[in-house]
Amino acid sequence: MSLRIVVCVKYVPDATGDRHFAEDLTTDRDAVDGLLSELDEYAVEQALQIADAADDAEITVLTVGPEDAKDALRKALSMGAHKAIHVEDDALHGTDVFGTSLVLAKAVEHAGFDLVVCGMASTDGTMGVLPAILAERLGVPQVTQLSEVSVADGKVTGRRDGDAASEQLEASLPALISVTDQSGEARYPSFKGIMAAKKKPVESLDLSDLDIDEATVGLAGSWSTVDEATQRPARTAGTIVKDEGEGGKQLAAFLAEQKFI
Ligand SMILES: Cc1cc2nc3c(=O)[nH]c(=O)nc-3n(C[C@H](O)[C@H](O)[C@H](O)COP(=O)(O)OP(=O)(O)OC[C@H]3O[C@@H](n4cnc5c(N)ncnc54)[C@H](O)[C@@H]3O)c2cc1C
């Protein structure tokens, strides 16, 4: 039977752009271009490798986000995923991690799955907690922060590298994993892949399709609130140390003064 893999990918504001908060203290997503979170490219890559090693596998990429978030899905499809699900609804504006995980859980259940693959963190929120909450909502084991993954005999196994030790972990399917940026470079979409992606199916769903009550998402339904956001002061010019024989000493004195050494 086909191995059903769902990869959660997030459409994020480009970190090189000028990012702002909107008046309601949510991220102003219209003010800056977006892209597929780079860390989620590793999740797509691992799903492709797992699918390549399986006899028969189907990869669905899933995102919760605004209209433009389709771009993130197209990129994943052009890398080789088979189909996509886009959850978009005006009522989602301002949804926090708990609401987002609820919507993702319903959409993953709608797709049907044996394995859910997430990135280790988004490059905007960078909480890294969504995979754990999503696994809890789905009622399946979670094996997070993996730098090596394989699937065989109804189990997912992988290595998690910590500061002091590496752990070898295993979970029986259905399960959820998240993968790190050490798991293997993500492939570039080929021209053939980009052309093929244009024809791959993208299913659009809203809250009513997933039977989700609007009151449980959006700013009003969020468990966490942003109370205040202030612009960071502009960077000041750094200190330039000219090396005329005494550069090393000056550098050490500067670091000592800043209490770095
Ligand atoms: C349109 C939109 C508006 C938002 N507005 C707010 C807001 O006002 N206030 C607020 O607190 N948060 C808001 N968020 C952020 C949203 O709540 C976060 O996506 C969620 O909290 C996950 O946290 P994170 O971004 O830190 O992800 P992490 O926990 O760091 O993400 C880990 C992994 O989870 C998966 N993932 C995360 N988010 C998504 C997603 N949306 N779709 C698919 N996969 C995903 C990816 O695989 C990712 O690598 C908004 C998000 C979107 C898409």
The ligand as a Tripos MOL2 file, in Angstrom:
@<TRIPOS>MOLECULE
LIG
   53    58     1     0     0
SMALL
NO_CHARGES

@<TRIPOS>ATOM
      1 C1         -1.1970   34.1260    7.5710 C.3       1 LIG1
      2 C2         -0.5660   33.9510    8.9110 C.ar      1 LIG1
      3 C3         -0.7930   34.9010    9.8910 C.ar      1 LIG1
      4 C4         -0.2280   34.7660   11.1570 C.ar      1 LIG1
      5 N1         -0.4570   35.7070   12.1360 N.ar      1 LIG1
      6 C5          0.0180   35.5090   13.3910 C.ar      1 LIG1
      7 C6         -0.2330   36.4150   14.4720 C.ar      1 LIG1
      8 O1         -0.8660   37.4300   14.2940 O.2       1 LIG1
      9 N2          0.2240   36.1340   15.7070 N.ar      1 LIG1
     10 C7          0.9470   35.0090   15.9410 C.ar      1 LIG1
     11 O2          1.3530   34.7510   17.0920 O.2       1 LIG1
     12 N3          1.2560   34.1520   14.9380 N.ar      1 LIG1
     13 C8          0.8000   34.3830   13.6790 C.ar      1 LIG1
     14 N4          1.1200   33.5320   12.6620 N.ar      1 LIG1
     15 C9          2.1260   32.5630   12.9240 C.3       1 LIG1
     16 C10         1.5420   31.2110   13.0720 C.3       1 LIG1
     17 O3          0.8050   31.1630   14.2210 O.3       1 LIG1
     18 C11         2.7490   30.2950   13.0670 C.3       1 LIG1
     19 O4          2.8340   29.7490   11.7960 O.3       1 LIG1
     20 C12         2.6100   29.1660   14.0440 C.3       1 LIG1
     21 O5          2.4740   29.7770   15.2780 O.3       1 LIG1
     22 C13         3.7970   28.2400   13.9910 C.3       1 LIG1
     23 O6          4.8880   28.8130   14.7040 O.3       1 LIG1
     24 P1          6.2440   29.1170   14.0260 P.3       1 LIG1
     25 O7          6.0100   29.9840   12.8740 O.co2     1 LIG1
     26 O8          7.1760   29.6020   15.0650 O.co2     1 LIG1
     27 O9          6.6180   27.6750   13.5170 O.3       1 LIG1
     28 P2          7.6210   26.6120   14.1140 P.3       1 LIG1
     29 O10         7.0450   25.9570   15.2950 O.co2     1 LIG1
     30 O11         8.9790   27.2150   14.2300 O.co2     1 LIG1
     31 O12         7.5550   25.6930   12.8090 O.3       1 LIG1
     32 C14         8.0350   24.3900   12.7110 C.3       1 LIG1
     33 C15         7.4800   23.7500   11.4710 C.3       1 LIG1
     34 O13         6.0620   23.7200   11.5060 O.3       1 LIG1
     35 C16         5.5360   23.8150   10.1920 C.3       1 LIG1
     36 N5          4.6880   25.0130   10.0810 N.ar      1 LIG1
     37 C17         4.6620   26.1240   10.8680 C.ar      1 LIG1
     38 N6          3.7160   26.9810   10.4680 N.ar      1 LIG1
     39 C18         3.1140   26.4310    9.3870 C.ar      1 LIG1
     40 C19         2.0740   26.8270    8.5080 C.ar      1 LIG1
     41 N7          1.4270   27.9890    8.6560 N.pl3     1 LIG1
     42 N8          1.7320   26.0000    7.4830 N.ar      1 LIG1
     43 C20         2.3700   24.8080    7.3200 C.ar      1 LIG1
     44 N9          3.3600   24.3740    8.1180 N.ar      1 LIG1
     45 C21         3.7300   25.1650    9.1280 C.ar      1 LIG1
     46 C22         6.7310   23.8820    9.2630 C.3       1 LIG1
     47 O14         7.0600   22.5780    8.8670 O.3       1 LIG1
     48 C23         7.8090   24.4480   10.1690 C.3       1 LIG1
     49 O15         9.1080   24.1420    9.7400 O.3       1 LIG1
     50 C24         0.5850   33.6460   11.4020 C.ar      1 LIG1
     51 C25         0.8410   32.6810   10.3920 C.ar      1 LIG1
     52 C26         0.2660   32.8200    9.1620 C.ar      1 LIG1
     53 C27         0.5510   31.7570    8.1260 C.3       1 LIG1
@<TRIPOS>BOND
     1     1     2 1
     2     2     3 ar
     3     2    52 ar
     4     3     4 ar
     5     4     5 ar
     6     4    50 ar
     7     5     6 ar
     8     6     7 ar
     9     6    13 1
    10     7     8 2
    11     7     9 ar
    12     9    10 ar
    13    10    11 2
    14    10    12 ar
    15    12    13 ar
    16    13    14 ar
    17    14    15 1
    18    14    50 ar
    19    15    16 1
    20    16    17 1
    21    16    18 1
    22    18    19 1
    23    18    20 1
    24    20    21 1
    25    20    22 1
    26    22    23 1
    27    23    24 1
    28    24    25 2
    29    24    26 1
    30    24    27 1
    31    27    28 1
    32    28    29 2
    33    28    30 1
    34    28    31 1
    35    31    32 1
    36    32    33 1
    37    33    34 1
    38    33    48 1
    39    34    35 1
    40    35    36 1
    41    35    46 1
    42    36    37 ar
    43    36    45 ar
    44    37    38 ar
    45    38    39 ar
    46    39    40 ar
    47    39    45 ar
    48    40    41 1
    49    40    42 ar
    50    42    43 ar
    51    43    44 ar
    52    44    45 ar
    53    46    47 1
    54    46    48 1
    55    48    49 1
    56    50    51 ar
    57    51    52 ar
    58    52    53 1
@<TRIPOS>SUBSTRUCTURE
     1 LIG1         1 GROUP 0 **** ****
